[in-house]
């Protein structure tokens, strides 16, 4: 029993000496660097490969329309979101107690929270679910052998890793969620514009942005587009539901930590 008490005393002491602000700074650096590192590895493989993309229909079609892939849009939203917190850290380090800096940081926190609930979480959840659903439904067409040139971890870095990272940020950073009905319109607007772009490219170029759609009927593609819109709205409200659960867990952990800190302080006084 004494070993257990000694261990938690050490943990609390380390936590108090480092401080939550420093721990969050390390978290921000790690998460942003992982995202940027993945993009660099992806770009390096593309630039150094011997494959002639112009001769491969899958690569030609995919890379010509890469800026219209929803997963690419989601990836850039992650970098902007994670980067916002790194910017807050830079302002905090450089300006410290400046009133103007405090106001800017507060604005950035509010912007980050709004961005998280309006676009980042719903897009991340939907792209992750859709990719893996189509992957297991028809791997040959969703992720053909040509993509074996990319390590498996890069696939997970784009379609798996962002969701738990964003949930972690939601748990550690968000104190008060924005109004759910004020964050919904940007999501609906973005997805309507996105679907219009997808079908517009099909009409003008005669190809789908996603090569896997070539093996589906037009009605099936319309169904996926409708599902994406509906699922994103569901995920929008799911984000708020999840936040309330995380808020309860965080409150419980905070109260237990305070209780443990008091017990640790009492033991140190007795010694």
C-alpha positions as CSV (number, residue, x, y, z in Angstrom):
1,X,0.0,0.0,0.0
2,X,2.8,2.4,0.8
3,X,4.3,1.8,-2.6
4,X,1.1,2.8,-4.2
5,X,0.9,6.0,-2.1
6,X,4.5,6.8,-2.9
7,X,3.9,6.3,-6.7
8,X,0.9,8.7,-6.7
9,X,2.8,11.2,-4.6
10,X,5.5,11.2,-7.3
11,X,3.0,11.6,-10.1
12,X,1.3,14.6,-8.4
13,X,4.7,16.1,-7.6
14,X,5.8,15.8,-11.3
15,X,2.4,17.2,-12.5
16,X,2.7,20.2,-10.2
17,X,6.3,20.9,-11.1
18,X,5.8,20.7,-14.9
19,X,2.3,22.3,-14.9
20,X,-0.7,21.6,-17.2
21,X,0.2,24.5,-19.5
22,X,3.6,23.0,-20.3
23,X,2.1,19.5,-20.8
24,X,-0.4,21.0,-23.3
25,X,2.4,22.7,-25.1
26,X,4.2,19.4,-25.6
27,X,0.9,17.8,-26.8
28,X,0.4,20.6,-29.4
29,X,3.9,20.2,-30.7
30,X,3.7,16.4,-30.9
31,X,0.2,16.3,-32.7
32,X,1.1,19.1,-35.2
33,X,4.5,17.6,-36.0
34,X,2.9,14.1,-36.6
35,X,0.4,15.6,-39.0
36,X,3.1,17.6,-40.9
37,X,5.5,14.7,-40.9
38,X,2.9,12.4,-42.5
39,X,2.3,15.0,-45.3
40,X,6.1,15.3,-45.8
41,X,6.5,11.5,-46.1
42,X,3.6,11.3,-48.5
43,X,5.1,14.1,-50.7
44,X,8.5,12.5,-50.6
45,X,7.2,9.2,-51.8
46,X,5.3,10.9,-54.7
47,X,8.4,12.9,-55.8
48,X,10.8,10.0,-55.6
49,X,8.7,7.1,-57.0
50,X,9.5,5.6,-60.5
51,X,5.8,5.2,-61.3
52,X,4.5,7.2,-64.3
53,X,1.3,8.7,-63.0
54,X,0.2,9.8,-66.5
55,X,0.0,6.1,-67.7
56,X,-1.9,4.8,-64.7
57,X,-5.6,5.6,-64.9
58,X,-6.2,5.3,-61.1
59,X,-3.3,7.7,-60.2
60,X,-4.0,10.0,-63.1
61,X,-7.6,10.5,-62.2
62,X,-7.0,10.6,-58.5
63,X,-4.1,13.1,-58.5
64,X,-5.6,15.4,-61.1
65,X,-8.6,15.9,-58.8
66,X,-6.8,15.5,-55.4
67,X,-7.8,19.0,-54.2
68,X,-11.4,17.8,-54.3
69,X,-11.0,14.8,-52.1
70,X,-13.0,15.2,-48.9
71,X,-10.1,13.5,-46.9
72,X,-7.8,16.2,-48.2
73,X,-10.2,18.9,-47.1
74,X,-10.4,17.2,-43.7
75,X,-6.6,16.9,-43.4
76,X,-6.2,20.6,-44.0
77,X,-8.8,21.4,-41.4
78,X,-6.8,19.3,-38.9
79,X,-3.6,21.2,-39.7
80,X,-5.5,24.5,-39.3
81,X,-7.1,23.4,-36.0
82,X,-4.0,21.9,-34.5
83,X,-1.9,24.9,-35.8
84,X,-4.3,27.3,-34.0
85,X,-3.3,25.9,-30.6
86,X,0.4,26.1,-31.5
87,X,-0.2,29.8,-32.5
88,X,-1.8,30.3,-29.1
89,X,1.2,28.8,-27.5
90,X,3.6,31.1,-29.4
91,X,1.6,34.1,-28.4
92,X,1.6,33.0,-24.8
93,X,5.3,32.5,-24.8
94,X,6.2,35.7,-26.6
95,X,3.7,38.1,-25.1
96,X,2.9,36.4,-21.8
97,X,0.9,38.9,-19.6
98,X,0.1,41.4,-22.3
99,X,-3.6,42.3,-22.2
100,X,-3.8,42.5,-26.0
101,X,-2.2,39.0,-26.2
102,X,-4.7,37.7,-23.7
103,X,-7.6,39.0,-25.8
104,X,-6.1,37.5,-29.0
105,X,-5.7,34.2,-27.3
106,X,-9.3,34.3,-26.1
107,X,-10.5,35.0,-29.6
108,X,-8.4,32.1,-31.0
109,X,-9.8,29.7,-28.4
110,X,-13.3,30.7,-29.4
111,X,-12.5,30.3,-33.1
112,X,-10.9,26.9,-32.5
113,X,-13.9,25.7,-30.5
114,X,-16.3,26.9,-33.2
115,X,-14.2,25.3,-36.0
116,X,-14.0,22.1,-34.0
117,X,-17.8,21.6,-33.6
118,X,-18.8,23.1,-37.0
119,X,-16.4,21.4,-39.4
120,X,-13.4,19.5,-37.9
121,X,-15.2,16.8,-35.9
122,X,-18.0,16.1,-38.3
123,X,-15.8,15.9,-41.4
124,X,-13.2,13.8,-39.6
125,X,-15.7,11.3,-38.3
126,X,-17.5,11.0,-41.6
127,X,-14.3,10.7,-43.8
128,X,-12.9,8.1,-41.4
129,X,-16.2,6.0,-41.4
130,X,-16.8,6.3,-45.1
131,X,-13.2,5.4,-46.1
132,X,-13.1,2.3,-43.9
133,X,-16.6,1.2,-44.8
134,X,-15.8,1.4,-48.6
135,X,-12.4,-0.1,-47.9
136,X,-13.8,-3.3,-46.3
137,X,-16.7,-3.4,-48.7
138,X,-14.5,-3.3,-51.9
139,X,-10.8,-3.1,-51.0
140,X,-9.7,-3.9,-54.6
141,X,-11.3,-0.7,-56.0
142,X,-11.1,1.5,-52.9
143,X,-7.4,0.8,-52.2
144,X,-5.9,-1.0,-55.3
145,X,-2.5,-2.5,-55.4
146,X,-1.0,0.6,-56.9
147,X,-1.3,2.2,-53.5
148,X,1.0,-0.4,-51.9
149,X,3.8,2.1,-52.6
150,X,2.6,3.9,-49.5
151,X,3.3,2.4,-46.0
152,X,0.2,1.2,-44.2
153,X,0.8,3.7,-41.4
154,X,0.3,6.7,-43.8
155,X,-3.2,5.4,-44.6
156,X,-4.0,5.3,-40.9
157,X,-2.4,8.7,-40.3
158,X,-4.9,10.2,-42.8
159,X,-8.0,8.2,-42.0
160,X,-7.6,6.8,-38.4
161,X,-5.3,8.9,-36.3
162,X,-7.0,12.3,-36.6
163,X,-10.3,11.2,-34.9
164,X,-8.7,10.1,-31.5
165,X,-6.4,13.2,-31.7
166,X,-9.4,15.5,-32.1
167,X,-11.3,13.8,-29.3
168,X,-8.2,14.2,-27.1
169,X,-8.2,17.9,-27.9
170,X,-11.9,18.1,-27.2
171,X,-11.3,16.5,-23.8
172,X,-8.3,18.7,-22.8
173,X,-9.1,22.1,-24.3
174,X,-12.8,22.8,-24.7
175,X,-14.4,24.3,-21.6
176,X,-17.7,25.6,-23.0
177,X,-19.1,24.4,-26.3
178,X,-20.6,26.9,-28.8
179,X,-24.3,26.9,-29.6
180,X,-25.0,23.7,-31.7
181,X,-27.4,25.5,-34.0
182,X,-24.9,28.2,-34.8
183,X,-22.2,25.7,-35.8
184,X,-24.5,23.7,-38.1
185,X,-25.0,26.1,-41.0
186,X,-21.3,26.2,-42.1
187,X,-21.2,22.4,-42.2
188,X,-24.4,22.1,-44.4
189,X,-23.2,24.9,-46.7
190,X,-19.8,23.3,-47.1
191,X,-21.2,19.8,-47.9
192,X,-23.7,21.2,-50.4
193,X,-21.0,23.1,-52.2
194,X,-18.8,20.0,-52.1
195,X,-21.4,17.7,-53.6
196,X,-22.1,20.3,-56.3
197,X,-18.3,20.3,-57.1
198,X,-18.2,16.5,-57.3
199,X,-21.2,16.2,-59.7
200,X,-20.0,19.3,-61.7
201,X,-16.6,17.7,-62.4
202,X,-18.4,14.5,-63.5
203,X,-20.5,16.6,-66.0
204,X,-17.6,18.6,-67.3
205,X,-14.7,16.1,-67.3
206,X,-16.6,12.9,-67.6
207,X,-14.9,11.3,-64.6
208,X,-15.5,11.0,-60.9
209,X,-13.2,12.6,-58.4
210,X,-13.1,9.2,-56.6
211,X,-12.0,6.4,-59.0
212,X,-14.0,3.9,-57.0
213,X,-17.2,5.7,-58.1
214,X,-16.5,4.5,-61.6
215,X,-17.7,1.0,-60.5
216,X,-20.9,2.3,-59.0
217,X,-24.2,3.4,-60.7
218,X,-25.1,7.1,-60.8
219,X,-27.9,6.4,-58.2
220,X,-25.4,4.8,-55.9
221,X,-23.1,7.8,-56.0
222,X,-26.1,10.1,-55.3
223,X,-26.9,7.8,-52.4
224,X,-23.4,8.1,-51.0
225,X,-23.5,11.9,-51.4
226,X,-26.9,12.1,-49.5
227,X,-25.5,9.7,-46.8
228,X,-22.4,11.9,-46.4
229,X,-24.6,15.0,-45.8
230,X,-26.9,13.2,-43.4
231,X,-24.1,11.4,-41.6
232,X,-22.2,14.7,-41.2
233,X,-25.2,16.3,-39.6
234,X,-25.6,13.3,-37.3
235,X,-21.9,13.5,-36.4
236,X,-22.3,17.2,-35.7
237,X,-24.8,16.5,-32.9
238,X,-22.8,13.4,-31.9
239,X,-19.8,15.7,-31.2
240,X,-21.9,17.7,-28.7
241,X,-23.1,14.5,-27.1
242,X,-19.5,13.2,-26.8
243,X,-18.3,16.5,-25.4
244,X,-20.9,16.2,-22.6
245,X,-19.6,12.7,-21.7
246,X,-16.0,13.9,-21.8
247,X,-16.8,17.0,-19.7
248,X,-18.3,14.7,-17.0
249,X,-15.2,12.5,-17.1
250,X,-12.9,15.5,-16.9
251,X,-14.8,16.9,-13.9
252,X,-14.5,13.6,-12.1
253,X,-10.8,13.4,-12.8
254,X,-10.3,17.0,-11.6
255,X,-12.1,16.3,-8.3
256,X,-10.1,13.1,-7.8
257,X,-6.8,14.9,-8.5
258,X,-7.7,17.7,-6.0
259,X,-8.5,15.1,-3.4
260,X,-5.2,13.3,-4.1
261,X,-3.3,16.5,-3.9
262,X,-4.9,17.3,-0.5
263,X,-4.0,13.8,0.8
264,X,-0.5,14.1,-0.5
265,X,-0.1,17.5,1.2
266,X,-1.4,16.1,4.5
267,X,1.1,13.1,4.3
268,X,4.0,15.5,3.7
269,X,3.0,17.6,6.7
270,X,2.9,14.5,8.9
271,X,6.4,13.6,7.7
